[in-house]
């Protein structure tokens, strides 16, 4: 019995898993620290969009999802309420050469009926997609053209072996998990809302 077939299938699964990993996408968005302020300015100016995702389900005895729906709702009128962005790189460890910045757009509806219009659209979304006993709605705010996660490259730091090319090489050698740990050891995490 030949083991080549099962080994190739396992190798293919490892490749698919590695290239669909979020870290692969993050490595495509590495920007120098000098470009971060410009990105945050674009975030302030971008119109927020609320993504609605619904799951309808019932229990038999485990939870069974019977229907899913998604919709995007543009916020017509809003006020940006995110605090000014401050990133003090001196507060990070000397071992850190990357910062993973997660950007969550934070806003408040204006006083002109935008909140009521959003509530109307949300209720309409719920009513038109009610296909089972239970339903749950997830809301996520984003801005078109603004990535949710960005890797920031710190100036003056050694960035050897960091990038999608290196990730690909380690993946083909079936060492993607080791590479992910290497990236994690050199990365600090910052959340901006």
FENHUCOR-V133821 format. One record per residue. N is the residue number from 1. PHI is phi in radians with two decimals (999 if undefined). PSI is psi in degrees with one decimal (NA if undefined). Layout:
BEGIN
N,PHI,PSI
N,PHI,PSI
END
This chain:
BEGIN
1,999,128.9
2,-1.49,135.2
3,-1.66,-2.5
4,-1.10,-43.5
5,-1.02,-55.5
6,-1.08,-36.3
7,-1.15,-40.7
8,-1.14,-37.8
9,-1.13,-45.0
10,-1.09,-43.5
11,-1.08,-42.7
12,-1.10,-40.5
13,-1.10,-41.6
14,-1.07,-43.9
15,-1.10,-47.3
16,-1.08,-44.3
17,-1.08,-42.7
18,-1.19,-43.5
19,-1.37,-12.7
20,-1.72,4.5
21,-1.23,143.4
22,-1.02,-32.9
23,-1.07,-33.5
24,-1.09,-42.3
25,-1.17,-40.2
26,-1.08,-37.8
27,-1.19,-15.6
28,-1.45,-10.7
29,-2.07,52.0
30,-1.61,121.7
31,-2.17,152.1
32,-1.19,152.6
33,-1.06,-26.4
34,-1.15,-21.9
35,-1.59,-4.4
36,-1.16,-43.7
37,-1.07,-37.8
38,-1.14,-39.5
39,-1.11,-42.3
40,-1.17,-36.9
41,-1.08,-41.2
42,-1.10,-35.7
43,-1.14,-42.7
44,-1.04,-38.6
45,-1.45,-19.5
46,-1.29,139.7
47,-1.27,127.3
48,-1.22,145.2
49,-2.20,135.8
50,-1.84,121.3
51,-1.62,124.4
52,-1.84,133.4
53,-2.32,128.7
54,-2.13,143.7
55,-2.19,128.7
56,-1.80,139.1
57,-2.69,169.2
58,-2.56,174.3
59,-2.01,136.6
60,-2.72,71.8
61,-1.29,-16.9
62,-1.51,167.4
63,-1.25,129.8
64,-2.13,116.3
65,-1.44,122.3
66,-1.83,-16.3
67,-2.76,142.9
68,-2.32,146.9
69,-2.57,150.8
70,-2.37,153.4
71,-2.79,147.4
72,-1.94,136.9
73,-2.15,122.6
74,-1.39,138.2
75,-1.48,118.4
76,-1.25,-44.9
77,-2.48,129.7
78,-2.66,168.4
79,-2.15,132.0
80,-1.30,127.6
81,-2.12,11.1
82,-1.20,142.1
83,-1.25,163.7
84,-1.00,143.6
85,-1.48,124.2
86,-2.28,125.6
87,-2.22,104.3
88,-1.67,100.3
89,-1.20,-17.4
90,-1.21,-18.4
91,-1.41,-5.5
92,-1.64,156.0
93,-1.08,154.2
94,-1.12,-24.1
95,-1.33,-14.3
96,-1.40,126.4
97,-2.09,-9.2
98,-2.31,149.1
99,-2.19,126.4
100,-1.61,114.1
101,-1.78,120.9
102,-1.77,122.2
103,-1.83,120.2
104,-2.11,113.0
105,-1.20,130.7
106,-2.06,127.5
107,-2.58,168.7
108,-2.24,140.9
109,-1.14,143.2
110,-1.26,168.3
111,-1.48,17.8
112,-1.79,18.8
113,1.70,4.9
114,-1.10,-38.6
115,-1.13,-42.6
116,-1.12,-39.9
117,-1.13,-40.9
118,-1.11,-45.0
119,-1.05,-39.7
120,-1.09,-45.3
121,-1.15,-39.0
122,-1.09,-46.7
123,-1.12,-39.1
124,-1.12,-40.3
125,-1.07,-43.9
126,-1.13,-44.7
127,-1.16,-41.6
128,-1.36,-9.1
129,-2.14,25.3
130,-1.55,94.4
131,-2.07,10.8
132,-2.72,-176.7
133,-1.12,-45.8
134,-2.03,153.6
135,-2.55,148.3
136,-2.35,138.9
137,-2.05,131.5
138,-1.89,135.7
139,-2.05,138.4
140,-2.47,130.3
141,-1.72,135.8
142,-2.60,170.9
143,-2.16,131.5
144,-1.06,130.5
145,1.50,-3.4
146,-1.89,117.8
147,-1.19,146.5
148,-1.30,-34.9
149,-2.21,135.6
150,-2.35,138.6
151,-1.68,128.0
152,-1.84,127.2
153,-1.58,122.1
154,-1.39,138.8
155,-1.18,144.5
156,1.32,8.4
157,-1.84,151.1
158,-1.34,120.8
159,-1.92,29.0
160,-1.04,142.7
161,1.11,27.8
162,-2.13,125.3
163,2.62,170.1
164,-1.15,-34.0
165,-1.08,-47.6
166,-1.12,-39.8
167,-1.04,-42.9
168,-1.08,-43.5
169,-1.07,-47.9
170,-1.11,-33.7
171,-1.15,-47.1
172,-1.12,-25.0
173,-1.53,7.8
174,1.01,35.4
175,-2.05,25.9
176,-1.05,-40.2
177,-1.11,-38.5
178,-1.12,-41.6
179,-1.13,-39.9
180,-1.06,-39.7
181,-1.15,-37.7
182,-1.07,-46.7
183,-1.10,-44.0
184,-1.07,-35.0
185,-1.23,-19.2
186,-1.88,9.1
187,-2.07,138.6
188,-1.98,154.8
189,-2.01,133.7
190,-2.31,136.2
191,-1.96,131.0
192,-2.15,116.8
193,-2.10,NA
END
